[in-house]
């Protein structure tokens, strides 16, 4: 017998099949069953539709939604990238781009951070020459070390891509994300 789904989940599945974002549609429908407090009721997961299986899989930890939520109760927290070693706690680094660079390198930095396997740039993480990256406490020191080694070429010489790497707590990192989101909405309106 198939598992009974909420109306919101059914609408989100249909939106995903039409090319929309599943988790975004769920969030728009309101709080998830079992949601407590202001934290993400989807446990930090970013579920995307996988047409080959007709299931939804987290782009971060690669777990399927049906595994993350065995019942209509709360979703188990996302363990994040494999390099996070299953740690569900999050801390942040605030990277300041080198102002000597001739153009913005936010995408370059975000890609370099993601390629480490121990950090990522969440949505709305870049503003005014600063990029916020997320990691787990057990590997954030190593991520900071690797970020400080990222260079790019200007006029045939290697220069650091960032001028500073500031460690932030979970609360401080989420505050930066909230400020960045508010600035985005003020300039461009609500994201689609």
VENCOR-V79834 format. One record per pair of residues at least 12 apart in sequence whose ideal C-beta (glycine too) atoms are under 10 Angstrom apart, sorted by sequence separation. I is the first residue (numbers start at 1). J is the second residue. D is the distance in whole Angstrom. If there is no record, write none. Layout:
i=I j=J d=D
i=I j=J d=D
This chain:
i=12 j=24 d=8
i=13 j=25 d=8
i=45 j=57 d=9
i=46 j=58 d=6
i=47 j=59 d=8
i=55 j=67 d=9
i=56 j=68 d=9
i=63 j=75 d=10
i=76 j=88 d=9
i=77 j=89 d=9
i=78 j=90 d=10
i=97 j=109 d=7
i=109 j=121 d=7
i=110 j=122 d=10
i=113 j=125 d=10
i=121 j=133 d=5
i=122 j=134 d=5
i=135 j=147 d=10
i=148 j=160 d=7
i=149 j=161 d=9
i=150 j=162 d=7
i=9 j=22 d=9
i=12 j=25 d=4
i=13 j=26 d=9
i=15 j=28 d=9
i=27 j=40 d=8
i=45 j=58 d=4
i=46 j=59 d=5
i=47 j=60 d=10
i=63 j=76 d=8
i=77 j=90 d=10
i=120 j=133 d=7
i=121 j=134 d=7
i=147 j=160 d=10
i=148 j=161 d=9
i=149 j=162 d=10
i=11 j=25 d=7
i=12 j=26 d=5
i=15 j=29 d=10
i=27 j=41 d=8
i=44 j=58 d=9
i=45 j=59 d=8
i=46 j=60 d=6
i=50 j=64 d=8
i=95 j=109 d=6
i=107 j=121 d=9
i=119 j=133 d=5
i=120 j=134 d=6
i=133 j=147 d=7
i=147 j=161 d=8
i=148 j=162 d=7
i=11 j=26 d=9
i=12 j=27 d=9
i=26 j=41 d=9
i=27 j=42 d=7
i=43 j=58 d=9
i=45 j=60 d=7
i=46 j=61 d=9
i=61 j=76 d=10
i=63 j=78 d=8
i=95 j=110 d=10
i=106 j=121 d=8
i=110 j=125 d=7
i=118 j=133 d=10
i=119 j=134 d=6
i=120 j=135 d=8
i=147 j=162 d=6
i=150 j=165 d=10
i=9 j=25 d=9
i=12 j=28 d=8
i=26 j=42 d=7
i=42 j=58 d=9
i=44 j=60 d=7
i=45 j=61 d=7
i=47 j=63 d=9
i=61 j=77 d=9
i=63 j=79 d=8
i=109 j=125 d=10
i=110 j=126 d=8
i=119 j=135 d=4
i=131 j=147 d=9
i=148 j=164 d=9
i=8 j=25 d=8
i=9 j=26 d=7
i=11 j=28 d=9
i=12 j=29 d=7
i=23 j=40 d=9
i=44 j=61 d=9
i=47 j=64 d=9
i=58 j=75 d=10
i=61 j=78 d=5
i=62 j=79 d=10
i=109 j=126 d=8
i=116 j=133 d=10
i=118 j=135 d=6
i=119 j=136 d=9
i=148 j=165 d=6
i=8 j=26 d=6
i=11 j=29 d=7
i=43 j=61 d=10
i=45 j=63 d=7
i=47 j=65 d=5
i=60 j=78 d=5
i=61 j=79 d=5
i=95 j=113 d=8
i=113 j=131 d=8
i=118 j=136 d=7
i=147 j=165 d=5
i=8 j=27 d=10
i=23 j=42 d=6
i=59 j=78 d=10
i=60 j=79 d=8
i=61 j=80 d=6
i=62 j=81 d=9
i=106 j=125 d=8
i=107 j=126 d=9
i=114 j=133 d=9
i=116 j=135 d=9
i=146 j=165 d=10
i=6 j=26 d=9
i=8 j=28 d=9
i=9 j=29 d=8
i=22 j=42 d=10
i=43 j=63 d=10
i=45 j=65 d=7
i=58 j=78 d=6
i=60 j=80 d=5
i=61 j=81 d=7
i=62 j=82 d=8
i=93 j=113 d=8
i=106 j=126 d=4
i=113 j=133 d=5
i=118 j=138 d=9
i=119 j=139 d=8
i=145 j=165 d=9
i=8 j=29 d=4
i=26 j=47 d=8
i=47 j=68 d=8
i=58 j=79 d=9
i=60 j=81 d=6
i=61 j=82 d=8
i=105 j=126 d=10
i=106 j=127 d=9
i=110 j=131 d=7
i=112 j=133 d=10
i=113 j=134 d=9
i=118 j=139 d=4
i=119 j=140 d=8
i=144 j=165 d=5
i=7 j=29 d=8
i=8 j=30 d=7
i=23 j=45 d=7
i=24 j=46 d=9
i=25 j=47 d=10
i=58 j=80 d=9
i=59 j=81 d=10
i=60 j=82 d=9
i=104 j=126 d=8
i=109 j=131 d=5
i=113 j=135 d=9
i=117 j=139 d=9
i=118 j=140 d=8
i=143 j=165 d=9
i=144 j=166 d=9
i=6 j=29 d=8
i=8 j=31 d=10
i=9 j=32 d=9
i=23 j=46 d=6
i=24 j=47 d=10
i=42 j=65 d=9
i=45 j=68 d=6
i=61 j=84 d=8
i=106 j=129 d=9
i=108 j=131 d=10
i=110 j=133 d=8
i=116 j=139 d=9
i=118 j=141 d=10
i=119 j=142 d=9
i=120 j=143 d=10
i=144 j=167 d=7
i=8 j=32 d=8
i=9 j=33 d=9
i=22 j=46 d=9
i=23 j=47 d=5
i=45 j=69 d=9
i=60 j=84 d=9
i=105 j=129 d=9
i=106 j=130 d=9
i=107 j=131 d=10
i=109 j=133 d=8
i=118 j=142 d=6
i=119 j=143 d=4
i=143 j=167 d=10
i=8 j=33 d=9
i=21 j=46 d=9
i=22 j=47 d=5
i=23 j=48 d=8
i=43 j=68 d=7
i=61 j=86 d=9
i=104 j=129 d=8
i=106 j=131 d=6
i=118 j=143 d=5
i=119 j=144 d=9
i=6 j=32 d=9
i=21 j=47 d=9
i=22 j=48 d=6
i=23 j=49 d=10
i=42 j=68 d=9
i=43 j=69 d=9
i=93 j=119 d=7
i=95 j=121 d=9
i=105 j=131 d=9
i=116 j=142 d=8
i=117 j=143 d=10
i=141 j=167 d=9
i=6 j=33 d=7
i=21 j=48 d=7
i=22 j=49 d=5
i=42 j=69 d=9
i=61 j=88 d=10
i=92 j=119 d=9
i=104 j=131 d=10
i=116 j=143 d=6
i=119 j=146 d=8
i=140 j=167 d=7
i=21 j=49 d=9
i=22 j=50 d=10
i=47 j=75 d=9
i=91 j=119 d=10
i=101 j=129 d=9
i=118 j=146 d=8
i=119 j=147 d=8
i=140 j=168 d=10
i=20 j=49 d=9
i=97 j=126 d=9
i=19 j=49 d=9
i=26 j=56 d=9
i=45 j=75 d=6
i=92 j=122 d=9
i=95 j=125 d=9
i=99 j=129 d=7
i=113 j=143 d=7
i=116 j=146 d=5
i=131 j=161 d=10
i=16 j=47 d=8
i=18 j=49 d=10
i=43 j=74 d=7
i=44 j=75 d=9
i=45 j=76 d=9
i=47 j=78 d=10
i=94 j=125 d=9
i=95 j=126 d=9
i=97 j=128 d=9
i=98 j=129 d=9
i=115 j=146 d=10
i=116 j=147 d=8
i=131 j=162 d=8
i=16 j=48 d=8
i=17 j=49 d=7
i=42 j=74 d=9
i=43 j=75 d=4
i=45 j=77 d=8
i=46 j=78 d=8
i=90 j=122 d=9
i=96 j=128 d=10
i=97 j=129 d=5
i=130 j=162 d=9
i=133 j=165 d=9
i=135 j=167 d=10
i=137 j=169 d=10
i=16 j=49 d=4
i=23 j=56 d=8
i=41 j=74 d=7
i=42 j=75 d=6
i=43 j=76 d=6
i=44 j=77 d=6
i=45 j=78 d=4
i=81 j=114 d=8
i=83 j=116 d=7
i=84 j=117 d=9
i=85 j=118 d=9
i=92 j=125 d=9
i=96 j=129 d=6
i=97 j=130 d=7
i=113 j=146 d=8
i=129 j=162 d=10
i=137 j=170 d=9
i=15 j=49 d=9
i=16 j=50 d=9
i=17 j=51 d=8
i=22 j=56 d=5
i=41 j=75 d=7
i=43 j=77 d=4
i=44 j=78 d=4
i=45 j=79 d=10
i=83 j=117 d=4
i=84 j=118 d=7
i=95 j=129 d=9
i=96 j=130 d=5
i=97 j=131 d=7
i=112 j=146 d=8
i=113 j=147 d=7
i=116 j=150 d=10
i=129 j=163 d=9
i=130 j=164 d=9
i=132 j=166 d=10
i=134 j=168 d=10
i=12 j=47 d=9
i=16 j=51 d=9
i=22 j=57 d=10
i=23 j=58 d=9
i=34 j=69 d=9
i=40 j=75 d=9
i=42 j=77 d=9
i=43 j=78 d=5
i=44 j=79 d=9
i=45 j=80 d=10
i=81 j=116 d=9
i=82 j=117 d=6
i=83 j=118 d=4
i=84 j=119 d=9
i=95 j=130 d=7
i=96 j=131 d=8
i=112 j=147 d=8
i=133 j=168 d=10
i=13 j=49 d=8
i=23 j=59 d=9
i=33 j=69 d=9
i=42 j=78 d=8
i=43 j=79 d=9
i=44 j=80 d=7
i=81 j=117 d=6
i=82 j=118 d=9
i=83 j=119 d=8
i=84 j=120 d=10
i=94 j=130 d=6
i=95 j=131 d=5
i=130 j=166 d=9
i=132 j=168 d=8
i=134 j=170 d=9
i=12 j=49 d=9
i=17 j=54 d=9
i=32 j=69 d=9
i=34 j=71 d=9
i=40 j=77 d=9
i=81 j=118 d=7
i=83 j=120 d=10
i=94 j=131 d=8
i=95 j=132 d=8
i=112 j=149 d=10
i=113 j=150 d=8
i=33 j=71 d=9
i=34 j=72 d=8
i=36 j=74 d=8
i=39 j=77 d=9
i=40 j=78 d=9
i=80 j=118 d=9
i=81 j=119 d=8
i=93 j=131 d=9
i=94 j=132 d=5
i=95 j=133 d=6
i=109 j=147 d=8
i=112 j=150 d=5
i=135 j=173 d=10
i=26 j=65 d=10
i=33 j=72 d=5
i=34 j=73 d=5
i=35 j=74 d=7
i=80 j=119 d=9
i=81 j=120 d=6
i=93 j=132 d=7
i=94 j=133 d=8
i=134 j=173 d=7
i=16 j=56 d=7
i=32 j=72 d=9
i=33 j=73 d=6
i=34 j=74 d=4
i=35 j=75 d=9
i=80 j=120 d=8
i=92 j=132 d=6
i=93 j=133 d=5
i=112 j=152 d=10
i=132 j=172 d=10
i=133 j=173 d=9
i=134 j=174 d=10
i=13 j=54 d=9
i=32 j=73 d=9
i=33 j=74 d=7
i=34 j=75 d=8
i=92 j=133 d=7
i=93 j=134 d=8
i=109 j=150 d=7
i=132 j=173 d=6
i=13 j=55 d=10
i=23 j=65 d=9
i=32 j=74 d=7
i=33 j=75 d=9
i=91 j=133 d=10
i=92 j=134 d=6
i=93 j=135 d=7
i=108 j=150 d=8
i=132 j=174 d=10
i=13 j=56 d=8
i=22 j=65 d=8
i=32 j=75 d=7
i=91 j=134 d=8
i=92 j=135 d=7
i=109 j=152 d=9
i=134 j=177 d=9
i=12 j=56 d=9
i=44 j=88 d=8
i=90 j=134 d=5
i=91 j=135 d=6
i=108 j=152 d=7
i=132 j=176 d=5
i=43 j=88 d=8
i=90 j=135 d=7
i=91 j=136 d=7
i=105 j=150 d=9
i=132 j=177 d=6
i=44 j=90 d=8
i=89 j=135 d=10
i=90 j=136 d=7
i=91 j=137 d=5
i=130 j=176 d=8
i=9 j=56 d=9
i=89 j=136 d=6
i=90 j=137 d=8
i=91 j=138 d=10
i=93 j=140 d=7
i=105 j=152 d=7
i=132 j=179 d=10
i=87 j=135 d=9
i=88 j=136 d=8
i=89 j=137 d=5
i=91 j=139 d=10
i=92 j=140 d=8
i=125 j=173 d=9
i=132 j=180 d=7
i=87 j=136 d=4
i=89 j=138 d=8
i=91 j=140 d=5
i=95 j=144 d=9
i=112 j=161 d=8
i=127 j=176 d=8
i=84 j=134 d=9
i=86 j=136 d=9
i=87 j=137 d=6
i=90 j=140 d=9
i=91 j=141 d=10
i=93 j=143 d=7
i=102 j=152 d=10
i=127 j=177 d=10
i=130 j=180 d=9
i=84 j=135 d=7
i=85 j=136 d=7
i=87 j=138 d=5
i=89 j=140 d=10
i=93 j=144 d=6
i=101 j=152 d=7
i=122 j=173 d=9
i=125 j=176 d=8
i=13 j=65 d=10
i=83 j=135 d=9
i=84 j=136 d=4
i=86 j=138 d=9
i=87 j=139 d=8
i=91 j=143 d=9
i=95 j=147 d=6
i=98 j=150 d=10
i=102 j=154 d=7
i=109 j=161 d=6
i=122 j=174 d=10
i=124 j=176 d=9
i=125 j=177 d=7
i=127 j=179 d=8
i=128 j=180 d=9
i=81 j=134 d=9
i=83 j=136 d=8
i=84 j=137 d=9
i=85 j=138 d=6
i=87 j=140 d=10
i=95 j=148 d=9
i=98 j=151 d=9
i=101 j=154 d=7
i=102 j=155 d=9
i=108 j=161 d=7
i=109 j=162 d=7
i=124 j=177 d=6
i=127 j=180 d=5
i=80 j=134 d=8
i=81 j=135 d=9
i=84 j=138 d=7
i=85 j=139 d=7
i=93 j=147 d=7
i=98 j=152 d=8
i=100 j=154 d=7
i=123 j=177 d=8
i=124 j=178 d=9
i=126 j=180 d=7
i=127 j=181 d=10
i=80 j=135 d=8
i=81 j=136 d=8
i=83 j=138 d=9
i=84 j=139 d=7
i=95 j=150 d=9
i=122 j=177 d=6
i=124 j=179 d=9
i=125 j=180 d=7
i=128 j=183 d=9
i=9 j=65 d=9
i=80 j=136 d=6
i=83 j=139 d=6
i=84 j=140 d=10
i=98 j=154 d=9
i=105 j=161 d=6
i=124 j=180 d=4
i=125 j=181 d=10
i=127 j=183 d=6
i=79 j=136 d=9
i=105 j=162 d=9
i=123 j=180 d=9
i=124 j=181 d=5
i=127 j=184 d=8
i=81 j=139 d=9
i=101 j=159 d=7
i=122 j=180 d=10
i=123 j=181 d=8
i=124 j=182 d=9
i=126 j=184 d=10
i=80 j=139 d=10
i=83 j=142 d=9
i=100 j=159 d=6
i=101 j=160 d=10
i=124 j=183 d=8
i=9 j=69 d=10
i=60 j=120 d=7
i=83 j=143 d=9
i=100 j=160 d=9
i=101 j=161 d=7
i=124 j=184 d=6
i=127 j=187 d=10
i=59 j=120 d=10
i=98 j=159 d=6
i=101 j=162 d=10
i=123 j=184 d=9
i=124 j=185 d=9
i=60 j=122 d=10
i=98 j=160 d=6
i=101 j=163 d=10
i=3 j=66 d=7
i=9 j=72 d=9
i=97 j=160 d=10
i=98 j=161 d=6
i=100 j=163 d=9
i=97 j=161 d=7
i=98 j=162 d=6
i=99 j=163 d=7
i=97 j=162 d=6
i=98 j=163 d=5
i=3 j=69 d=9
i=6 j=72 d=7
i=95 j=161 d=8
i=96 j=162 d=6
i=97 j=163 d=7
i=98 j=164 d=10
i=3 j=70 d=9
i=4 j=71 d=10
i=5 j=72 d=8
i=95 j=162 d=5
i=96 j=163 d=5
i=97 j=164 d=10
i=124 j=191 d=9
i=3 j=71 d=8
i=4 j=72 d=7
i=94 j=162 d=10
i=95 j=163 d=9
i=96 j=164 d=4
i=123 j=191 d=8
i=3 j=72 d=8
i=93 j=162 d=9
i=95 j=164 d=7
i=96 j=165 d=8
i=94 j=164 d=8
i=95 j=165 d=6
i=96 j=166 d=8
i=93 j=164 d=10
i=94 j=165 d=8
i=95 j=166 d=8
i=93 j=165 d=6
i=94 j=166 d=4
i=93 j=166 d=7
i=94 j=167 d=8
i=60 j=134 d=10
i=92 j=166 d=9
i=93 j=167 d=6
i=94 j=168 d=6
i=92 j=167 d=8
i=93 j=168 d=7
i=46 j=122 d=9
i=91 j=167 d=7
i=92 j=168 d=4
i=46 j=123 d=9
i=91 j=168 d=7
i=92 j=169 d=8
i=44 j=122 d=9
i=91 j=169 d=7
i=92 j=170 d=7
i=94 j=172 d=8
i=90 j=169 d=10
i=91 j=170 d=6
i=92 j=171 d=10
i=94 j=173 d=8
i=90 j=170 d=5
i=92 j=172 d=7
i=93 j=173 d=8
i=89 j=170 d=7
i=91 j=172 d=9
i=92 j=173 d=3
i=91 j=173 d=7
i=92 j=174 d=8
i=94 j=176 d=7
i=90 j=173 d=7
i=92 j=175 d=10
i=90 j=174 d=9
i=92 j=176 d=7
i=92 j=177 d=8
i=44 j=134 d=9
i=24 j=123 d=10
i=40 j=174 d=10
i=39 j=174 d=9
i=38 j=174 d=10
i=24 j=191 d=9
i=24 j=192 d=9
i=21 j=192 d=9
i=20 j=192 d=9
